[in-house]
Amino acid sequence: MKPQQLLRRMFDAAIASAQPALCVPRFLPDLAEVRGRVIVIGAGKASAAMAKALEDHWRGRGLERVEGYVVTRYGYGAPCERIEIALAAHPVPDAAGEAAARRMLQRVTGLTADDLVICLISGGGSALLPLPGPGLTLQDKQAINRALLASGAAIGEMNTVRRHLSAIKGGRLAAACHPARVLTLLISDVPGDRPIDIASGPTVADPTSCADALAIVRRFGIQLPRAAQELLQSGRGETVRPGDPRLAQARTEIVAAPQIALEAAAAVAREAGYAAHILGDAIEGEARDVGKVLAGIALQVAGRGQPFTPPCVLLSGGETTVTLRADAPRGRGGRNVECLLAQAIALDGHARVYGIGGDTDGVDGAEEIAGALIGPDTLARAWAQGLRPGDELAGHNAHGLFQRLGDSIVTGPTGTNVNDFRALLIEPAAAAAPAPKDPHAPHA
C-alpha cells in the first residue's frame, strides 16, 4: 500500500471510531425508568447524527415517548422520526440559529422533576446557538464571532467570551430545564475535552467570569460592539456558576473524543507494519508554527532515528489557530491545510516523509474540504504549476494550492466532529546495496 493511501485509511478510521451510532447508545438510559416526559435537545455538527443514533437505539423500546429539537449545520441533517432537526449557519451564525436557540429554550420550559432532558452536544454548537445576551443583536454576535475567529485566540479563550455574551450558553440551557434531570452527551472537539468549552457549555456550570472575558478581549485587541462591552463591564453577562442548585440534577458524559480517534488511526498503522506514536491529542498554537515543529520532529526521526525509529507514524490532534493580519491577503484556507502546507515547506521535499491533515467533521475553515495530503513531490509539483508555496502560505491560500494539485480530501458531512487530525508517515531508509565483490580477492 502506498504511504498516502495508508494515511487516508488512518483518517477514515479516525472518523469511523467517533460515529454517533457507535458511541451514543451505550450512554442512553432505560426509558422504562423515566416517569415523565423525555425531551431531546442539542446543537452541533454531529447533533443530528447523534439524534438519529438515539432514535435507532430506542426504536421498539419506547421511542414513541420521545420528542425533541436539535440544530445542526446546513447540509448535516439526518432523517429522524420523533426529533425535529433544524438547520443553521456555521461558523458565522445566522437568523436561523438564533430562532432555533429561542425555540429550544421554549421546549424545555415548564418541566417537572419527573422529566428527563437529553442534550446532544458536539463541536460547532456555539455558532449554532447564537442567542444574544441582554442588549445585543444577532448582528453584534456575527461581528464578534468574525473578530474572534480572526484574532488568533485559542478555542477556550473564544468560548469564554462567547459564554458571557449569550442568553443560552454557560449553563443557561440546563438552568432553563430545572427541575428536570439533564443528561448531556458530548462529542468533544476541544483540546483537553473540557465540557465548558464544547459548544461553549450550554448545560454545564462556568467557572469563568465577565472579568476573564474582558481580559481576553484586551489581550487580543478584539473590538467589541458597545453593547457587548457594557454587558461584560457591568457584570450582567455572568453565567451559571458552579454549585448553582438549578444544575444539581445535571450530568455530563463524553461519548467520543480526539484521543479515541487517534488510537483508531494508530491501530491501522500498526496493522500495516508501522510503529505508531501519538504526540498529543490537545496540541494548540498558530497553525503554521505547529506545522514547522511537527516537520522538525519528522526530520529528526528520518535523519537520526530519534526519538523514534522508522518506519513509523506520528499522530496528533487538537485545535490550532490562524491569525489573520489586517494587511495580509485572504485566500481559501483552513487551519489544518495551513499547518500541512507549513509542514511541506519545512520538509523541503524529503524523500521519505508523507503527511495528512484534516478536520474530522469534513470542513476545514469555511470550505467543504476536510484537508489534504502531502508527499516528497508536493513542492516540486506546485512550482511546476507556477505556484509559490511560501506566498500561498502567507496569503492563507492552502486550500487553493492543494486543490490545484489534486491533493485535497473531500469527505462530505462525516456525522461526527473530534477536531483536527494530523499524521506524518516516515519510511525507512533504503537498505544499502552490498559492495561489489572483487573477483581477484582471495577466497575465505
ChimeraX attribute file (.defattr): number of C-alpha atoms within 10 A of each C-alpha:
attribute: neighborCount
match mode: 1-to-1
recipient: residues
	/A:1	6
	/A:2	6
	/A:3	17
	/A:4	17
	/A:5	11
	/A:6	16
	/A:7	24
	/A:8	19
	/A:9	15
	/A:10	26
	/A:11	24
	/A:12	18
	/A:13	19
	/A:14	25
	/A:15	27
	/A:16	19
	/A:17	22
	/A:18	27
	/A:19	22
	/A:20	24
	/A:21	19
	/A:22	14
	/A:23	17
	/A:24	25
	/A:25	17
	/A:26	11
	/A:27	14
	/A:28	13
	/A:29	12
	/A:30	10
	/A:31	17
	/A:32	8
	/A:33	7
	/A:34	13
	/A:35	11
	/A:36	15
	/A:37	18
	/A:38	20
	/A:39	21
	/A:40	26
	/A:41	26
	/A:42	29
	/A:43	33
	/A:44	31
	/A:45	30
	/A:46	33
	/A:47	34
	/A:48	34
	/A:49	25
	/A:50	32
	/A:51	32
	/A:52	21
	/A:53	21
	/A:54	24
	/A:55	22
	/A:56	16
	/A:57	17
	/A:58	19
	/A:59	12
	/A:60	9
	/A:61	13
	/A:62	13
	/A:63	17
	/A:64	13
	/A:65	13
	/A:66	18
	/A:67	17
	/A:68	21
	/A:69	22
	/A:70	26
	/A:71	31
	/A:72	31
	/A:73	25
	/A:74	13
	/A:75	12
	/A:76	23
	/A:77	23
	/A:78	18
	/A:79	13
	/A:80	16
	/A:81	17
	/A:82	18
	/A:83	20
	/A:84	18
	/A:85	23
	/A:86	20
	/A:87	20
	/A:88	25
	/A:89	21
	/A:90	21
	/A:91	18
	/A:92	19
	/A:93	24
	/A:94	19
	/A:95	15
	/A:96	16
	/A:97	28
	/A:98	21
	/A:99	16
	/A:100	24
	/A:101	26
	/A:102	15
	/A:103	13
	/A:104	23
	/A:105	17
	/A:106	12
	/A:107	18
	/A:108	22
	/A:109	14
	/A:110	11
	/A:111	19
	/A:112	15
	/A:113	14
	/A:114	13
	/A:115	19
	/A:116	25
	/A:117	24
	/A:118	23
	/A:119	27
	/A:120	26
	/A:121	33
	/A:122	29
	/A:123	26
	/A:124	24
	/A:125	28
	/A:126	30
	/A:127	27
	/A:128	32
	/A:129	33
	/A:130	32
	/A:131	25
	/A:132	24
	/A:133	22
	/A:134	14
	/A:135	12
	/A:136	18
	/A:137	16
	/A:138	17
	/A:139	14
	/A:140	17
	/A:141	25
	/A:142	18
	/A:143	15
	/A:144	21
	/A:145	21
	/A:146	13
	/A:147	20
	/A:148	25
	/A:149	19
	/A:150	16
	/A:151	20
	/A:152	20
	/A:153	23
	/A:154	19
	/A:155	20
	/A:156	17
	/A:157	17
	/A:158	22
	/A:159	23
	/A:160	25
	/A:161	27
	/A:162	25
	/A:163	32
	/A:164	31
	/A:165	32
	/A:166	24
	/A:167	24
	/A:168	28
	/A:169	32
	/A:170	31
	/A:171	26
	/A:172	24
	/A:173	24
	/A:174	32
	/A:175	26
	/A:176	21
	/A:177	27
	/A:178	23
	/A:179	22
	/A:180	27
	/A:181	24
	/A:182	25
	/A:183	22
	/A:184	25
	/A:185	25
	/A:186	28
	/A:187	32
	/A:188	27
	/A:189	31
	/A:190	30
	/A:191	26
	/A:192	16
	/A:193	21
	/A:194	14
	/A:195	25
	/A:196	23
	/A:197	26
	/A:198	26
	/A:199	28
	/A:200	32
	/A:201	26
	/A:202	32
	/A:203	29
	/A:204	27
	/A:205	24
	/A:206	25
	/A:207	13
	/A:208	19
	/A:209	20
	/A:210	22
	/A:211	17
	/A:212	15
	/A:213	24
	/A:214	18
	/A:215	14
	/A:216	17
	/A:217	22
	/A:218	11
	/A:219	11
	/A:220	14
	/A:221	12
	/A:222	16
	/A:223	14
	/A:224	18
	/A:225	15
	/A:226	11
	/A:227	16
	/A:228	24
	/A:229	14
	/A:230	14
	/A:231	19
	/A:232	20
	/A:233	14
	/A:234	12
	/A:235	13
	/A:236	14
	/A:237	23
	/A:238	20
	/A:239	25
	/A:240	27
	/A:241	17
	/A:242	14
	/A:243	10
	/A:244	11
	/A:245	13
	/A:246	19
	/A:247	26
	/A:248	16
	/A:249	17
	/A:250	24
	/A:251	15
	/A:252	15
	/A:253	13
	/A:254	18
	/A:255	20
	/A:256	25
	/A:257	22
	/A:258	30
	/A:259	22
	/A:260	17
	/A:261	26
	/A:262	29
	/A:263	19
	/A:264	19
	/A:265	29
	/A:266	24
	/A:267	16
	/A:268	20
	/A:269	22
	/A:270	13
	/A:271	9
	/A:272	11
	/A:273	10
	/A:274	20
	/A:275	19
	/A:276	23
	/A:277	17
	/A:278	16
	/A:279	14
	/A:280	16
	/A:281	26
	/A:282	19
	/A:283	16
	/A:284	18
	/A:285	16
	/A:286	18
	/A:287	24
	/A:288	26
	/A:289	18
	/A:290	20
	/A:291	26
	/A:292	20
	/A:293	15
	/A:294	24
	/A:295	24
	/A:296	15
	/A:297	16
	/A:298	30
	/A:299	19
	/A:300	14
	/A:301	22
	/A:302	25
	/A:303	14
	/A:304	12
	/A:305	14
	/A:306	13
	/A:307	11
	/A:308	19
	/A:309	18
	/A:310	21
	/A:311	18
	/A:312	22
	/A:313	27
	/A:314	23
	/A:315	24
	/A:316	22
	/A:317	28
	/A:318	22
	/A:319	23
	/A:320	27
	/A:321	24
	/A:322	24
	/A:323	16
	/A:324	17
	/A:325	13
	/A:326	8
	/A:327	7
	/A:328	10
	/A:329	14
	/A:330	13
	/A:331	16
	/A:332	18
	/A:333	25
	/A:334	27
	/A:335	25
	/A:336	32
	/A:337	35
	/A:338	34
	/A:339	29
	/A:340	33
	/A:341	33
	/A:342	26
	/A:343	27
	/A:344	26
	/A:345	18
	/A:346	18
	/A:347	23
	/A:348	17
	/A:349	17
	/A:350	17
	/A:351	14
	/A:352	21
	/A:353	24
	/A:354	26
	/A:355	27
	/A:356	28
	/A:357	31
	/A:358	29
	/A:359	30
	/A:360	28
	/A:361	26
	/A:362	24
	/A:363	22
	/A:364	24
	/A:365	22
	/A:366	12
	/A:367	14
	/A:368	15
	/A:369	24
	/A:370	27
	/A:371	34
	/A:372	27
	/A:373	26
	/A:374	24
	/A:375	22
	/A:376	17
	/A:377	14
	/A:378	21
	/A:379	21
	/A:380	13
	/A:381	13
	/A:382	16
	/A:383	11
	/A:384	9
	/A:385	11
	/A:386	8
	/A:387	17
	/A:388	13
	/A:389	22
	/A:390	14
	/A:391	12
	/A:392	20
	/A:393	22
	/A:394	18
	/A:395	19
	/A:396	26
	/A:397	21
	/A:398	30
	/A:399	29
	/A:400	16
	/A:401	25
	/A:402	23
	/A:403	14
	/A:404	14
	/A:405	18
	/A:406	10
	/A:407	17
	/A:408	23
	/A:409	22
	/A:410	15
	/A:411	16
	/A:412	14
	/A:413	21
	/A:414	21
	/A:415	23
	/A:416	29
	/A:417	30
	/A:418	33
	/A:419	28
	/A:420	28
	/A:421	27
	/A:422	25
	/A:423	29
	/A:424	28
	/A:425	27
	/A:426	26
	/A:427	19
	/A:428	17
	/A:429	12
	/A:430	7
	/A:431	6
	/A:432	6
	/A:433	6
	/A:434	6
	/A:435	6
	/A:436	6
	/A:437	7
	/A:438	7
	/A:439	7
	/A:440	6
	/A:441	7
	/A:442	6
	/A:443	5
	/A:444	3
